[in-house]
Amino acid sequence: MPGNAAMDCQDVRLHLLDYQRGSLDPARQQDVRTHLGGCAACTRVEAVEQTLTELLERRLPVHPASLALKRRLAAAWPAPVRTPRPWRRGLWGWQLAPGLAVAAALLVALPLLYYERATVGRADGTAGMVTEALNDHLRLLQSERPLEVESGGIHRVKPWFEGRLDFAPVVPFAGDQEFPLKGGAVAYFLDRKAAALVYGRRLHSISLFVFRADGLAWPTRGLRPIGRATASATTVRGFTVVLWRSGDLGYALVSDVDPADLLDLAARIVGG
C-alpha cells in the first residue's frame, strides 16, 4: 500500500512525472516528496525532468481545435441514453463513444510528447551519466553565453583549452558542412572538468563533452560498435545521449536531433 513502505530510487523515478503534475494519490505524493528530501541523485533527476518539461512546452506549440472540428465532434456526440439497456447489448458502444470523441479532440488539440524511460532499473551506470549529460546539455542551451570560444575551426578551439583543463581533449573530427563546429567552453561532468564542444545540425545544437573516464560507472549493457569504440545510446524524452570511452577519456554526445544523425556524428568523432 502507498505510504506504508519507503520508496526506492527506481519506484520514485517511475513516478516523477506524475509527482510533478500532482496527479498521484496523497500518500504516494508524500512518499516521493520524502524520498527526494533525502536522495541527492533523485533530486538531480527530478530537476532535469522539470527542465525538460519546460523546454518541451516552449518548443511544442499547442494548436486549438478549429470551429469546424468542434462542430463535427458535437454532431457526432451520441444523444444521452434515456432508457436502461441490457448489460450485454451495446455496453461497449455507449460507454466508449464519448471517450473516443474526447480522445479525437485531444489528439488534435494537444502536442504529442514522446518519452522513453530507458534508464530506469539499469544496474550499471547508464542512468546517472545520461542524467548528467542531459543536465549539462540543457545548461548550455539555456546559458546567455554558452560558448567561451567561437569556432574558427578545430585548430583554434582545441588550443583554447590548454591551461584550462588538466588533460588534453582528443577530438579528431573538425566539423564539416553537415555538422559544423560552433565553438567550445569549459564545463563540468559529474565531479570533474570537461571540454564542451558544440556542433550544429540544421537548427539543432549538439553538445560533446570530453572528460577523464576513470572512476565512473560506465554502461556495461546494450552497447553497440561505433567505429573503434563501443557505445551506449539512450533516448529520453526526445533527447539522445551517446556515451563511450577511448583510452583515458570519456565522451558524451547529446542532442534532440534524429538519433541516426547523432550516431553518424559519433562515428565521425570516434573514427576521425
Helices and strands as residue ranges (DSSP letters): H 9-14, H 16-21, H 26-38, H 40-59, H 67-76, H 91-109, H 126-142, E 149-150, H 154-160, E 181-189, E 192-201, E 204-212, E 224-226, E 229-236, E 239-246, E 249-255, H 259-271
